[in-house]
């Protein structure tokens, strides 16, 4: 049985608490780092926009990637989409 663990992560210079499955900590931290990097890049392009706009732009960018993957090869598509959707579910508490 997997154990829940509380961690704190930082995205766009704000700290967020997450409850995760203990065995997913490394993957979750990698995902957080990727999301933060994308949001920081958008922040540099749109420095006067509020954090919510930056978050929406990042979500749209990830959505575009998911759709591009869905349009791609079926063999890898399901696995990649499943991983991305799992990552987004893992990070859903950040938005709440």
Number of C-alpha atoms within 10 A of each C-alpha: 4 9 8 13 13 12 14 10 17 15 18 15 9 7 11 14 12 18 14 17 15 14 12 14 15 10 11 20 15 13 17 19 15 13 21 19 15 21 22 19 14 18 20 12 11 13 12 10 12 10 15 10 15 23 21 12 16 21 16 12 13 16 14 12 14 18 13 12 16 15 10 11 10 10 8 11 17 13 11 14 16 12 12 17 14 12 16 16 11 18 19 11 12 16 8 5
